[in-house]
Amino acid sequence: DPSPWQCTCPSWTPSDALILGKIKNVDCVLLARHGRHHTIMPSNVNYRANIWALKEENCSHVLVTTACGSLREEIQPGDLVIIDQFIDRTTKRHCTLYDGQHSGLSGVCHIPMAEPFCTKTREVLIETAKKLGLQCHSKGTMITIEGPRFSSRAESCMFRSWGADVINMTTVPEVILAKEAGMSYASIAMATDYDCWKEHEEAVSVDKVLKTLKGNANKATSILLTAIPQIGSMEWTNTLHTLKVSTRIRADEYQG
């Protein structure tokens, strides 16, 4: 069957212009999720357009960074988390490319989500962080809220009771769409605060987030600059093939 990515591209506009370049001879595409000047709020990011644009550039992997609040004492502001699970608390976002409205993407995609993030890519990021001596947690559950407001204290405590470790506003639906598109997706979550659950700790604020984020951004950049050449030297045929064949169950093939 022809790939849906060879069909007419829908008129979706990504968040910003794609920046194409190389990192140690590995072809890379850089895309600012919120726009280069951070002008797009989380609910208004066109996640489908962003993923589509990267797929059109033949990207095999999507490596992202995301600021997050910590819901656990042991995940301190400044720590990094290579997340492995998510809880979806969004309400306004398109969570599939297969909505029946675009040429080549007919049918319904009943996508498996037991392992949302690429295990092999996560392992590379975890090992890279260890080699660089960074404080990095090898797993964690991200709860994604709609935003743009931060959580109430009651919500923050509830999310902790659900088993969430960190909280942000962007992982969903990005991880879902990347998997639908057959790309390896992994995320470096950068803890900036303790949200508002922690007693005797200053509640999250934009100023506090930005202050901690500056230091974290350098850590995440160092991981990516080291990990990308390693990823580029590895064999991914089986991983990408598994993603391709396991994530597309068309409506005419599904009898459930």
Protein Blocks (a to p, Z undefined) as FASTA:
>chain_A
ZZfklmccdfbddfbdcddddeehiacddddfkojnlpacfklpcfklmmmmmmmnopab
dcdddddddfbfklcghiacddfbdcdfbfkbcfbfblopaghiacjddddfkbmbafkl
mmmmmmmmmmnopacdfbdcddddfbjbdcdfklmmmmmmnopabdcfklpmklmmmmmn
opacddddddfbehjmbghiacddfklmmmmmmmmmmmmmmmmmmmmmmmmmpcfklmmm
mmmmmmcccfklpcZZ
